[in-house]
Amino acid sequence: MSFQADATEPHASEILHIGAHVIALEEPDTFVLRAVGDVSGEEVTGFLDAFERFVEGRRRGYLAIDLARVGHVTPEARRVSGIRQLPPAYAGLVLFGGSFQQQLVVRLAAMAGWYLRGRALGKPRPAVVAHESDARAWLAERRAEADAR
C-alpha cells in the first residue's frame, strides 16, 4: 500500500493506493474506493484494513465504491468480503458507476449481505446508483439522518 497525493480526488484529505486501486479518504467520514481492474482477496483485505484504520476513533464511516473501472472480482475476493466483519462505526455502503449488468449483480450481492447481517445490526440498506453525484446525495441523506438521531 502506498500513500501519495492525487489531484484527481479534490475532496480527499488523503489518498491510498492498493495495487491499481485508489482510495480517497474524505473528511469527516467517507472512504471512497475506486476499483481499477481485477480485484484479489489480498486487495479486499487491504481495503477493509484501511477502512478499519480510517474509522478508528470516528463516530461513523461510510463506504462509497466506484464500479466504473472494476475488472474481474476473484472468488477469494468475494469470499473475504462476505465473511469479514465491518467495524461498529460502519454506517453505510453506496456503490456507483459501472454497467447496468455490474450494478445488477452488485445490488443482488449487497442486498443479500444486508439481509444476512446488516439489517440485524441496524445498518442502512446498501444503495446502488448510476452516478457519483447520486452516491454523494445518498451519503448526505444518511449523514443528515444520523445527525438527527
MDTraj code that builds the backbone (N, CA, C; nanometers):
import mdtraj as md
import numpy as np

residues = "MET SER PHE GLN ALA ASP ALA THR GLU PRO HIS ALA SER GLU ILE LEU HIS ILE GLY ALA HIS VAL ILE ALA LEU GLU GLU PRO ASP THR PHE VAL LEU ARG ALA VAL GLY ASP VAL SER GLY GLU GLU VAL THR GLY PHE LEU ASP ALA PHE GLU ARG PHE VAL GLU GLY ARG ARG ARG GLY TYR LEU ALA ILE ASP LEU ALA ARG VAL GLY HIS VAL THR PRO GLU ALA ARG ARG VAL SER GLY ILE ARG GLN LEU PRO PRO ALA TYR ALA GLY LEU VAL LEU PHE GLY GLY SER PHE GLN GLN GLN LEU VAL VAL ARG LEU ALA ALA MET ALA GLY TRP TYR LEU ARG GLY ARG ALA LEU GLY LYS PRO ARG PRO ALA VAL VAL ALA HIS GLU SER ASP ALA ARG ALA TRP LEU ALA GLU ARG ARG ALA GLU ALA ASP ALA ARG".split()
xyz = np.array([
    [0.0861, -0.1161, 0.0000],
    [0.0000, 0.0000, 0.0000],
    [0.0905, 0.1219, 0.0000],
    [0.0564, 0.2185, -0.0843],
    [0.1354, 0.3408, -0.0863],
    [0.0455, 0.4595, -0.0596],
    [0.1049, 0.5658, -0.0106],
    [0.0334, 0.6886, 0.0206],
    [0.0928, 0.7982, -0.0665],
    [0.0092, 0.8641, -0.1452],
    [0.0591, 0.9734, -0.2269],
    [-0.0540, 1.0675, -0.2633],
    [-0.0162, 1.1901, -0.2945],
    [-0.1154, 1.2900, -0.3328],
    [-0.1711, 1.2569, -0.4702],
    [-0.2944, 1.2967, -0.4944],
    [-0.3588, 1.2692, -0.6218],
    [-0.4557, 1.3829, -0.6526],
    [-0.4222, 1.4621, -0.7519],
    [-0.5027, 1.5803, -0.7863],
    [-0.6401, 1.5438, -0.8413],
    [-0.6619, 1.4167, -0.8777],
    [-0.7914, 1.3766, -0.9334],
    [-0.8969, 1.3537, -0.8258],
    [-0.8610, 1.3650, -0.7008],
    [-0.9536, 1.3442, -0.5889],
    [-0.9613, 1.4718, -0.5059],
    [-1.0353, 1.5726, -0.5535],
    [-1.0341, 1.7026, -0.4856],
    [-1.0933, 1.7021, -0.3450],
    [-1.1777, 1.6055, -0.3105],
    [-1.2397, 1.6014, -0.1777],
    [-1.1525, 1.5285, -0.0754],
    [-1.0467, 1.4638, -0.1212],
    [-0.9690, 1.3757, -0.0345],
    [-0.8728, 1.4503, 0.0562],
    [-0.8677, 1.4054, 0.1797],
    [-0.7666, 1.4543, 0.2727],
    [-0.6423, 1.3664, 0.2635],
    [-0.6616, 1.2448, 0.2126],
    [-0.5512, 1.1507, 0.1962],
    [-0.5872, 1.0517, 0.0860],
    [-0.4870, 1.0076, 0.0121],
    [-0.5044, 0.9105, -0.0956],
    [-0.4208, 0.7874, -0.0640],
    [-0.4805, 0.6701, -0.0800],
    [-0.4095, 0.5435, -0.0656],
    [-0.4162, 0.4699, -0.1991],
    [-0.3143, 0.3928, -0.2269],
    [-0.3150, 0.3069, -0.3451],
    [-0.2901, 0.1643, -0.2987],
    [-0.3778, 0.0759, -0.3369],
    [-0.3592, -0.0675, -0.3133],
    [-0.3624, -0.1308, -0.4509],
    [-0.2464, -0.1751, -0.4982],
    [-0.2368, -0.2190, -0.6371],
    [-0.2727, -0.1015, -0.7260],
    [-0.3565, -0.1252, -0.8250],
    [-0.4013, -0.0190, -0.9153],
    [-0.5200, 0.0589, -0.8593],
    [-0.5754, 0.0125, -0.7498],
    [-0.6961, 0.0706, -0.6921],
    [-0.6622, 0.1966, -0.6108],
    [-0.7532, 0.2921, -0.6134],
    [-0.7322, 0.4198, -0.5452],
    [-0.8380, 0.4366, -0.4364],
    [-0.7924, 0.4752, -0.3187],
    [-0.8819, 0.5029, -0.2064],
    [-0.8645, 0.6485, -0.1687],
    [-0.9758, 0.7197, -0.1674],
    [-0.9758, 0.8596, -0.1240],
    [-1.0417, 0.8668, 0.0121],
    [-0.9704, 0.9179, 0.1098],
    [-1.0242, 0.9361, 0.2440],
    [-1.0748, 1.0792, 0.2535],
    [-1.2036, 1.0934, 0.2751],
    [-1.2674, 1.2243, 0.2752],
    [-1.3249, 1.2552, 0.4127],
    [-1.2860, 1.3664, 0.4658],
    [-1.3397, 1.4101, 0.5949],
    [-1.4836, 1.4555, 0.5759],
    [-1.5720, 1.4301, 0.6696],
    [-1.5398, 1.3775, 0.8008],
    [-1.5496, 1.2255, 0.8116],
    [-1.6061, 1.1560, 0.7100],
    [-1.6427, 1.0165, 0.7354],
    [-1.6553, 0.9273, 0.6124],
    [-1.5980, 0.9658, 0.4984],
    [-1.6238, 0.8896, 0.3762],
    [-1.4974, 0.8289, 0.3187],
    [-1.5066, 0.7002, 0.2887],
    [-1.3994, 0.6184, 0.2334],
    [-1.4425, 0.5827, 0.0917],
    [-1.3800, 0.6436, -0.0084],
    [-1.4179, 0.6215, -0.1478],
    [-1.3155, 0.5276, -0.2111],
    [-1.3627, 0.4129, -0.2572],
    [-1.2773, 0.3157, -0.3249],
    [-1.3062, 0.3213, -0.4736],
    [-1.2028, 0.3461, -0.5515],
    [-1.2151, 0.3426, -0.6973],
    [-1.1398, 0.2185, -0.7449],
    [-1.2164, 0.1137, -0.7702],
    [-1.1578, -0.0118, -0.8145],
    [-1.1118, 0.0037, -0.9594],
    [-0.9884, -0.0384, -0.9861],
    [-0.9304, -0.0271, -1.1205],
    [-0.8755, -0.1642, -1.1586],
    [-0.9453, -0.2331, -1.2461],
    [-0.9003, -0.3647, -1.2879],
    [-0.9503, -0.4745, -1.1961],
    [-0.8837, -0.5896, -1.2057],
    [-0.9234, -0.7066, -1.1284],
    [-0.9022, -0.6825, -0.9789],
    [-0.9804, -0.7544, -0.8976],
    [-0.9746, -0.7395, -0.7523],
    [-0.9462, -0.8762, -0.6903],
    [-0.8388, -0.8840, -0.6128],
    [-0.7992, -1.0098, -0.5484],
    [-0.8442, -1.0111, -0.4021],
    [-0.8380, -1.1276, -0.3415],
    [-0.8700, -1.1407, -0.1996],
    [-0.7748, -1.0602, -0.1132],
    [-0.6476, -1.0602, -0.1491],
    [-0.5483, -0.9827, -0.0740],
    [-0.5802, -0.8332, -0.0801],
    [-0.6245, -0.7865, -0.1960],
    [-0.6602, -0.6454, -0.2083],
    [-0.7840, -0.6120, -0.1257],
    [-0.8845, -0.7001, -0.1260],
    [-1.0034, -0.6765, -0.0434],
    [-0.9643, -0.6682, 0.1034],
    [-0.8750, -0.7557, 0.1466],
    [-0.8255, -0.7485, 0.2840],
    [-0.7608, -0.6130, 0.3095],
    [-0.6816, -0.5651, 0.2138],
    [-0.6193, -0.4329, 0.2264],
    [-0.7214, -0.3213, 0.2331],
    [-0.8256, -0.3289, 0.1494],
    [-0.9318, -0.2266, 0.1519],
    [-0.9969, -0.2217, 0.2897],
    [-1.0333, -0.3392, 0.3397],
    [-1.1052, -0.3462, 0.4667],
    [-1.0167, -0.3065, 0.5846],
    [-0.8882, -0.3435, 0.5793],
    [-0.7942, -0.2986, 0.6827],
    [-0.7839, -0.1464, 0.6821],
    [-0.7744, -0.0875, 0.5617],
    [-0.7649, 0.0589, 0.5503],
    [-0.8923, 0.1259, 0.6016],
    [-1.0087, 0.0663, 0.5714],
    [-1.1348, 0.1226, 0.6210],
    [-1.1380, 0.1191, 0.7735],
    [-1.0954, 0.0087, 0.8319],
    [-1.0930, -0.0013, 0.9781],
    [-1.0037, 0.1057, 1.0393],
    [-0.8866, 0.1270, 0.9798],
    [-0.7974, 0.2323, 1.0308],
    [-0.8630, 0.3702, 1.0154],
    [-0.9305, 0.3920, 0.9018],
    [-0.9943, 0.5212, 0.8760],
    [-1.1023, 0.5530, 0.9788],
    [-1.1848, 0.4554, 1.0148],
    [-1.2969, 0.4830, 1.1060],
    [-1.2590, 0.4758, 1.2532],
    [-1.1393, 0.4293, 1.2817],
    [-1.0971, 0.4186, 1.4207],
    [-1.1068, 0.5559, 1.4885],
    [-1.1820, 0.5607, 1.5977],
    [-1.1993, 0.6849, 1.6717],
    [-1.3048, 0.7786, 1.6140],
    [-1.3702, 0.7377, 1.5053],
    [-1.4757, 0.8199, 1.4447],
    [-1.6120, 0.7677, 1.4893],
    [-1.7081, 0.8572, 1.4875],
    [-1.8453, 0.8195, 1.5219],
    [-1.9040, 0.7275, 1.4163],
    [-1.8683, 0.7535, 1.2899],
    [-1.9227, 0.6727, 1.1802],
    [-1.8302, 0.6818, 1.0597],
    [-1.8509, 0.5869, 0.9679],
    [-1.7758, 0.5857, 0.8428],
    [-1.8583, 0.5217, 0.7333],
    [-1.8577, 0.5855, 0.6174],
    [-1.9328, 0.5371, 0.5017],
    [-1.8370, 0.4842, 0.3965],
    [-1.8809, 0.3806, 0.3265],
    [-1.8076, 0.3261, 0.2126],
    [-1.8787, 0.3661, 0.0841],
    [-1.8037, 0.4226, -0.0092],
    [-1.8554, 0.4535, -0.1424],
    [-1.7621, 0.3841, -0.2416],
    [-1.8182, 0.2989, -0.3263],
    [-1.7357, 0.2197, -0.4181],
    [-1.7728, 0.2519, -0.5618],
    [-1.6708, 0.2932, -0.6372],
    [-1.6848, 0.3273, -0.7786],
    [-1.6584, 0.2012, -0.8621],
    [-1.7595, 0.1572, -0.9351],
    [-1.7506, 0.0350, -1.0149],
    [-1.7098, 0.0599, -1.1595],
    [-1.6902, 0.1854, -1.1982],
    [-1.6718, 0.2205, -1.3394],
    [-1.5569, 0.1463, -1.4064],
    [-1.4490, 0.1197, -1.3324],
    [-1.3322, 0.0564, -1.3957],
    [-1.2940, -0.0770, -1.3323],
    [-1.3877, -0.1349, -1.2586],
    [-1.3573, -0.2638, -1.1954],
    [-1.3496, -0.3723, -1.3019],
    [-1.2611, -0.4678, -1.2787],
    [-1.2477, -0.5829, -1.3682],
    [-1.3110, -0.7055, -1.3035],
    [-1.2415, -0.8164, -1.3113],
    [-1.2886, -0.9427, -1.2539],
    [-1.2658, -0.9422, -1.1031],
    [-1.3679, -0.9813, -1.0290],
    [-1.3560, -0.9957, -0.8845],
    [-1.3392, -1.1445, -0.8576],
    [-1.2233, -1.1813, -0.8036],
    [-1.1919, -1.3229, -0.7865],
    [-1.2826, -1.3872, -0.6814],
    [-1.2962, -1.5196, -0.6864],
    [-1.3735, -1.5889, -0.5827],
    [-1.3192, -1.5615, -0.4425],
    [-1.1872, -1.5539, -0.4284],
    [-1.1273, -1.5241, -0.2981],
    [-1.1672, -1.3843, -0.2508],
    [-1.1725, -1.2879, -0.3417],
    [-1.2149, -1.1513, -0.3054],
    [-1.3599, -1.1526, -0.2579],
    [-1.4444, -1.2269, -0.3269],
    [-1.5849, -1.2356, -0.2857],
    [-1.5967, -1.3042, -0.1495],
    [-1.5164, -1.4077, -0.1273],
    [-1.5198, -1.4796, -0.0001],
    [-1.4777, -1.3873, 0.1147],
    [-1.3672, -1.3165, 0.0955],
    [-1.3179, -1.2264, 0.2006],
    [-1.4214, -1.1193, 0.2313],
    [-1.4795, -1.0597, 0.1279],
    [-1.5773, -0.9526, 0.1521],
    [-1.7039, -1.0063, 0.2176],
    [-1.7350, -1.1334, 0.1952],
    [-1.8548, -1.1925, 0.2544],
    [-1.8403, -1.2309, 0.4001],
    [-1.7174, -1.2656, 0.4424],
    [-1.7009, -1.3129, 0.5803],
    [-1.6436, -1.2083, 0.6748],
    [-1.5847, -1.1060, 0.6203],
    [-1.5183, -1.0061, 0.7049],
    [-1.6210, -0.9181, 0.7761],
    [-1.6065, -0.9073, 0.9060],
    [-1.6939, -0.8204, 0.9843],
    [-1.6477, -0.6764, 0.9693],
    [-1.7412, -0.5872, 0.9489],
    [-1.7079, -0.4453, 0.9418],
    [-1.7069, -0.3872, 1.0824],
    [-1.6295, -0.2814, 1.1043],
    [-1.6214, -0.2229, 1.2390],
    [-1.7534, -0.1592, 1.2800],
    [-1.7756, -0.1429, 1.4099],
    [-1.9017, -0.0847, 1.4587],
    [-1.9313, 0.0538, 1.4005],
    [-1.8291, 0.1297, 1.3647],
    [-1.8507, 0.2648, 1.3097],
    [-1.9031, 0.2618, 1.1660],
    [-1.9016, 0.1439, 1.1019],
    [-1.9542, 0.1339, 0.9647],
    [-2.0990, 0.1830, 0.9652],
    [-2.1284, 0.2802, 0.8760],
    [-2.2607, 0.3425, 0.8772],
    [-2.3380, 0.3245, 0.7476],
    [-2.2754, 0.2712, 0.6435],
    [-2.3487, 0.2513, 0.5195],
    [-2.2583, 0.2342, 0.4001],
    [-2.3186, 0.1796, 0.2930],
    [-2.2471, 0.1482, 0.1694],
    [-2.3273, 0.1981, 0.0507],
    [-2.2582, 0.2675, -0.0386],
    [-2.3182, 0.3071, -0.1654],
    [-2.2201, 0.2712, -0.2759],
    [-2.2736, 0.2090, -0.3817],
    [-2.1928, 0.1716, -0.4979],
    [-2.2438, 0.2496, -0.6170],
    [-2.1529, 0.2925, -0.7033],
    [-2.1942, 0.3745, -0.8161],
    [-2.1083, 0.3454, -0.9387],
    [-2.1606, 0.3882, -1.0541],
    [-2.0881, 0.3686, -1.1796],
    [-2.1039, 0.2268, -1.2305],
    [-2.0265, 0.1941, -1.3310],
    [-2.0309, 0.0607, -1.3888],
    [-2.1474, 0.0432, -1.4840],
    [-2.1496, -0.0718, -1.5445],
    [-2.2556, -0.1038, -1.6403],
    [-2.3831, -0.1454, -1.5670],
    [-2.4913, -0.1514, -1.6407],
    [-2.6177, -0.1968, -1.5837],
    [-2.6010, -0.3376, -1.5266],
    [-2.5322, -0.4255, -1.5997],
    [-2.5129, -0.5628, -1.5526],
    [-2.4323, -0.5651, -1.4231],
    [-2.3254, -0.4854, -1.4162],
    [-2.2453, -0.4799, -1.2937],
    [-2.3305, -0.4304, -1.1771],
    [-2.4087, -0.3273, -1.2018],
    [-2.4930, -0.2729, -1.0959],
    [-2.5952, -0.3752, -1.0481],
    [-2.6503, -0.4523, -1.1400],
    [-2.7488, -0.5537, -1.1039],
    [-2.6861, -0.6612, -1.0156],
    [-2.5709, -0.7130, -1.0556],
    [-2.5029, -0.8171, -0.9784],
    [-2.4638, -0.7641, -0.8405],
    [-2.4079, -0.6443, -0.8374],
    [-2.3663, -0.5851, -0.7099],
    [-2.4866, -0.5589, -0.6206],
    [-2.5956, -0.5125, -0.6777],
    [-2.7167, -0.4869, -0.5993],
    [-2.7636, -0.6170, -0.5324],
    [-2.7663, -0.7254, -0.6074],
    [-2.8101, -0.8534, -0.5516],
    [-2.7178, -0.8993, -0.4390],
    [-2.5868, -0.8902, -0.4614],
    [-2.4902, -0.9336, -0.3599],
    [-2.4965, -0.8444, -0.2358],
    [-2.5051, -0.7148, -0.2558],
    [-2.5093, -0.6221, -0.1417],
    [-2.6357, -0.6429, -0.0595],
    [-2.7467, -0.6626, -0.1269],
    [-2.8717, -0.6838, -0.0549],
    [-2.8700, -0.8158, 0.0213],
    [-2.8122, -0.9189, -0.0389],
    [-2.8023, -1.0472, 0.0318],
    [-2.7210, -1.0303, 0.1596],
    [-2.6089, -0.9608, 0.1503],
    [-2.5268, -0.9366, 0.2687],
    [-2.6002, -0.8560, 0.3735],
    [-2.6759, -0.7580, 0.3296],
    [-2.7509, -0.6754, 0.4239],
    [-2.8583, -0.7584, 0.4936],
    [-2.9312, -0.8402, 0.4182],
    [-3.0348, -0.9235, 0.4803],
    [-2.9747, -1.0241, 0.5777],
    [-2.8555, -1.0751, 0.5457],
    [-2.7930, -1.1745, 0.6325],
    [-2.7321, -1.1136, 0.7588],
    [-2.6764, -0.9903, 0.7485],
    [-2.6071, -0.9324, 0.8640],
    [-2.6448, -0.7884, 0.8932],
    [-2.6415, -0.7036, 0.7937],
    [-2.6572, -0.5600, 0.8150],
    [-2.7885, -0.5186, 0.8755],
    [-2.8968, -0.5796, 0.8304],
    [-3.0295, -0.5424, 0.8812],
    [-3.0379, -0.5690, 1.0306],
    [-2.9877, -0.6843, 1.0738],
    [-2.9926, -0.7200, 1.2153],
    [-2.9092, -0.6243, 1.3007],
    [-2.8068, -0.5639, 1.2411],
    [-2.7215, -0.4698, 1.3137],
    [-2.7737, -0.3266, 1.3070],
    [-2.8870, -0.3076, 1.2380],
    [-2.9460, -0.1750, 1.2280],
    [-2.8777, -0.0835, 1.1272],
    [-2.8051, -0.1414, 1.0345],
    [-2.7352, -0.0620, 0.9332],
    [-2.8303, -0.0317, 0.8178],
    [-2.8110, 0.0824, 0.7493],
    [-2.8995, 0.1150, 0.6374],
    [-2.8800, 0.0194, 0.5203],
    [-2.9846, 0.0026, 0.4439],
    [-2.9788, -0.0805, 0.3236],
    [-2.8757, -0.0210, 0.2275],
    [-2.7874, -0.1031, 0.1709],
    [-2.6905, -0.0508, 0.0740],
    [-2.7631, 0.0069, -0.0478],
    [-2.6992, 0.1027, -0.1105],
    [-2.7567, 0.1640, -0.2302],
    [-2.6649, 0.1402, -0.3491],
    [-2.7251, 0.1209, -0.4646],
    [-2.6516, 0.1128, -0.5909],
    [-2.7138, 0.2178, -0.6811],
    [-2.6312, 0.3134, -0.7221],
    [-2.6803, 0.4256, -0.8015],
    [-2.5945, 0.4411, -0.9268],
    [-2.6458, 0.5141, -1.0227],
    [-2.5772, 0.5263, -1.1522],
    [-2.4546, 0.6163, -1.1476],
    [-2.4625, 0.7266, -1.0770],
    [-2.3583, 0.8285, -1.0875],
    [-2.3013, 0.8660, -0.9513],
    [-2.1804, 0.9191, -0.9532],
    [-2.1167, 0.9621, -0.8290],
    [-2.1976, 1.0715, -0.7605],
    [-2.2574, 1.1606, -0.8366],
    [-2.3385, 1.2669, -0.7752],
    [-2.4570, 1.2064, -0.6983],
    [-2.5144, 1.0990, -0.7510],
    [-2.6228, 1.0295, -0.6796],
    [-2.5696, 0.9657, -0.5516],
    [-2.4497, 0.9107, -0.5583],
    [-2.3883, 0.8493, -0.4398],
    [-2.3640, 0.9542, -0.3325],
    [-2.3148, 1.0699, -0.3736],
    [-2.2883, 1.1764, -0.2765],
    [-2.4193, 1.2289, -0.2150],
    [-2.5257, 1.2331, -0.2937],
    [-2.6564, 1.2733, -0.2396],
    [-2.7046, 1.1703, -0.1378],
    [-2.6871, 1.0410, -0.1677],
    [-2.7251, 0.9351, -0.0745],
    [-2.6472, 0.9491, 0.0560],
    [-2.5168, 0.9748, 0.0443],
    [-2.4344, 0.9929, 0.1637],
    [-2.4826, 1.1116, 0.2466],
    [-2.5149, 1.2213, 0.1815],
    [-2.5631, 1.3402, 0.2525],
    [-2.6939, 1.3104, 0.3270],
    [-2.7826, 1.2328, 0.2638],
    [-2.9088, 1.1949, 0.3290],
    [-2.8836, 1.1076, 0.4517],
    [-2.7960, 1.0080, 0.4393],
    [-2.7652, 0.9196, 0.5524],
    [-2.7010, 0.9989, 0.6658],
    [-2.6114, 1.0902, 0.6306],
    [-2.5447, 1.1736, 0.7298],
    [-2.6466, 1.2592, 0.8055],
    [-2.7394, 1.3199, 0.7309],
    [-2.8436, 1.4041, 0.7930],
    [-2.9317, 1.3192, 0.8858],
    [-2.9674, 1.1987, 0.8419],
    [-3.0484, 1.1101, 0.9255],
    [-2.9739, 1.0753, 1.0540],
    [-2.8457, 1.0427, 1.0406],
    [-2.7653, 1.0068, 1.1594],
    [-2.7504, 1.1256, 1.2533],
    [-2.7338, 1.2454, 1.1988],
    [-2.7194, 1.3651, 1.2819],
    [-2.8490, 1.3995, 1.3546],
    [-2.9622, 1.3624, 1.2954],
    [-3.0927, 1.3926, 1.3553],
    [-3.1235, 1.3002, 1.4738],
    [-3.0562, 1.1883, 1.4828],
    [-3.0818, 1.0924, 1.5921],
    [-3.0166, 1.1351, 1.7197],
])
top = md.Topology()
chain = top.add_chain()
for i, resn in enumerate(residues, 1):
    res = top.add_residue(resn, chain, resSeq=i)
    for name in ("N", "CA", "C"):
        top.add_atom(name, md.element.get_by_symbol(name[0]), res)
traj = md.Trajectory(xyz[None], top)
